[in-house]
């Protein structure tokens, strides 16, 4: 019978360790050394037949190189199956060429990872015009899990005002907003966003009177520059919202932005632990473990895993 182990790149050890504990695995950290010229040397732990590779792909470029090197070493070391567990998956937003000469990063990244691993498990991937994540990764297994059940459960457990309106900052956020609002039995609405540049947006609502005198909960999959969140918070405050909170799956913004969010009227920003961040408040190890238990059905766990 085959063996299974979990290994992680530096930076994701805490979340990877929690996931490994749920699955009954030890967690080995892959060593990454940077030479003075910027090149990387990667050293993996001894390979099992199946390796779960925990790599959250924020700040992705060095991590992608390290992942490719780790995969090479693990395959050569005897690994027969590699499963990439990437709570945040990079380069998914550009799924078409909008201007002449643009690269389609989703297509290039999909082909690269499909040649590297046998299965990909991610959470709330940025797939607005791609209905099925399996089409991104030809020839391998791929699952795009939703963080909304665990986010809704965390909100319900912590208590939420039944008058709260769940807000999507743009039309692309509607699936997440609708899901959370349905689970919590709350009203929801989605803003109309006009983007004027990477850091310039305007926000409006079809029914401004809906927000007056009620708390608002902003929900989005990714916050990177924070511009949309700030514009939405200012618009909600101007319309009379009594409080504005925000929940995001992937917190990619610099921690220094938290002060700007507070100034814009956001009382609290919470994120999942898909990316290590000071706003992390909701762990994803439960839904990741549920998706990965199928890997344990044909394997046995060694008594010790380096």
C-alpha angles and dihedrals in degrees: 000000000000129000133232134204140169124231129178139193117242114277097043099062098114096052092039091052092052090050092048091051091054090052095044093247134127118237121233120194117224111228116233121188123187118212119215091259092056099256118134134230115201126197120186130197117252111297127248122201090262121032124193105208110203108201123151103202104215113131081021112180101081090036092056092054091047090048092052091049092047091050091051092051094046094049090049089047092058106272110150097185131033121194116191112212103194110167087186116036118200133219096023099120097074103068096150139031106253095179133031113278097017119140117233097230095187091058094046094046092046092055093046096051093042088060092048108046138026100224137017126204117186140157128239095341115198096254105143098153097024110082098189124038090207089072089062093058109044117207099007138083117265135175130188106202124200120235091197097093093055092041091051091047091051091050093048092048092049092046126249131207108254089221090064117122116212110225131202113202092213141005092266090065094058097101093055093042093049092047096051094042091051093049092049095038092237133140117255141190137179127227127229110239128197114193117208096174142329091294103025124078138148125214131204137168130219092221110030092173091065092074101048113118095000135102118251130213115200114208126190139153099226134020113185113146092016092221095122093047092051093048091048093048092050091049092049092049091049089053092055105263108167093215137000123210128171135213122189133175097213119033104197097154122107112265088238087070090072089081090053090051090052091050089051090056103264109142098194136003117200128182139180119253092252085116121025105252140146089249094059109131106143123062121215098196093103097058092039091051091049090054094046100047089090087070089063097055096081098032139067126220117243116234091244129020117196 
